[in-house]
Amino acid sequence: MFADKREDFPTLCGDNPPAYLDNACMTLRPKTVIEAIRSYYEETPGCGGRSVHRYATEVSRKMSNCRTKIGKMFNARESGEMIFTKNATHSLNQVAKGLSWEKGDIVLTSDREHNSNLVPWLQLEQEKGIDHRVVHSMPDNSFDLEAFETACAEAGSKLKMVSLSHVGNLDGVAIPVKEAAKIAKDHGAMVCIDGAQSTPHMKVDVQDLGIDFMAFSIHKMMGPSGMGGLWGRMELLENMRSITSGGSTVDTSHYDSLTWSKPPSRFEGGLGNYAGILGTNAAIDYISQIDLDAVHEHEVSLNRVMSSILKDVDGMRIIGPEDPAKRGGICSILFDTIDSHDIAILLDEAADVMVRSGMHCVHSWFNGKGLDRGSLRASAYLYNTEDEVRLFAETLVEAVEALG
Ligand SMILES: Cc1ncc(COP(=O)(O)O)c(C=O)c1O
């Protein structure tokens, strides 16, 4: 469906490109993104938002453009609600550590969170005495809205925050954010969404979802590594403490006092990753001209191919709902006896297929189920083809039959 896009990605050009199926970790980058990064270093290597010479002015202009574009893409009320960070992890830490907490405040997450949306809350539990609670999913990993509503009701007036991943990196399962946010709001909680796995694959409208914060990861959206973002409602950002105070976070300072800058500057301390921001600018241009509904459809059609080959093979099972349409482009496989890293190395060396193995930073889910071997995860994106996922699945079946 997106075959013509393959030539935009250098690693997919040439005679025998590898089958890159680790997109949930990091997507490939189109030439325009690489070119934007090159042009920063070779043409305008200045710093944004500070100096007033030519290089810096050009960087500041592009940075401001980029902020506006991302704000529009997610339907933020104003571009000042968009904060550049180094990744989704930093964004989630900014929310967790920037808000004020009282002992006993309750934070709800699901049982399928990436460590980035678990560890900051566990840290607050250890350091500030908040009460972090987990809402368990249905047996097939779908979100249990009823259990969630009960957990909100049981938390009562102590419920302060609900922080959930929109789409799980473990299994590709999307949760009904809008419904969950409405329930959380009815119980007086703030809602933070980890959008790392949703923003590359679907249209996200933060107003329509009715949420308060959203973390996202630019390197999963065809942008540079070391780039992420945080969106927050301005009225909440205005009262949030910065976890990176320093240069550009204050309007002025004296020996004994300071005046904080308004968001987003308050949260962007120190010289930034300007090459990354210019690359982000190009990535947002690239992703904005793509129909994300069609991307989702394409990923599901590839997942149908992988899943139909793998679903009945002895010695393995796919994590999550049986219907691939409920797992987007992710096919994550548990093995009875084989180590997922061994298979991942074999796939790479024998078939030029790159996938992820291990616990995908969702250790809590594996540990909670007593699974100590992790899983093998193939994750497709717009440039992947049916031949690639077929190669992955067929090689995997052969490997499991040989090793199992
Ligand atoms: C669901 C989810 N949340 C958070 C993260 C962390 O993202 P980042 O590497 O941008 O910090 C990831 C990365 O894989 C993820 O999949």
The ligand as an SDF file (V2000), in Angstrom:
LIG
                    3D

 16 16  0  0  0  0  0  0  0  0999 V2000
    4.5510    2.3920   25.3710 C   0  0  0  0  0  0  0  0  0  0  0  0
    5.8830    3.0300   25.5290 C   0  0  0  0  0  0  0  0  0  0  0  0
    6.0350    3.9860   26.4410 N   0  0  0  0  0  0  0  0  0  0  0  0
    7.1970    4.6130   26.6250 C   0  0  0  0  0  0  0  0  0  0  0  0
    8.2980    4.2840   25.8920 C   0  0  0  0  0  0  0  0  0  0  0  0
    9.5770    5.0060   26.1220 C   0  0  0  0  0  0  0  0  0  0  0  0
    9.8210    5.8260   25.0420 O   0  0  0  0  0  0  0  0  0  0  0  0
   11.1570    6.6680   24.9430 P   0  0  0  0  0  0  0  0  0  0  0  0
   12.2170    5.7390   24.4890 O   0  0  0  0  0  0  0  0  0  0  0  0
   10.8450    7.7360   23.9650 O   0  0  0  0  0  0  0  0  0  0  0  0
   11.4510    7.2030   26.2900 O   0  0  0  0  0  0  0  0  0  0  0  0
    8.2070    3.2850   24.9180 C   0  0  0  0  0  0  0  0  0  0  0  0
    9.3940    2.8710   24.1450 C   0  0  0  0  0  0  0  0  0  0  0  0
    9.4640    1.7900   23.6220 O   0  0  0  0  0  0  0  0  0  0  0  0
    6.9710    2.6480   24.7320 C   0  0  0  0  0  0  0  0  0  0  0  0
    6.8210    1.6960   23.8180 O   0  0  0  0  0  0  0  0  0  0  0  0
  1  2  1  0
  2  3  1  0
  2 15  2  0
  3  4  2  0
  4  5  1  0
  5  6  1  0
  5 12  2  0
  6  7  1  0
  7  8  1  0
  8  9  2  0
  8 10  1  0
  8 11  1  0
 12 13  1  0
 12 15  1  0
 13 14  2  0
 15 16  1  0
M  END
$$$$
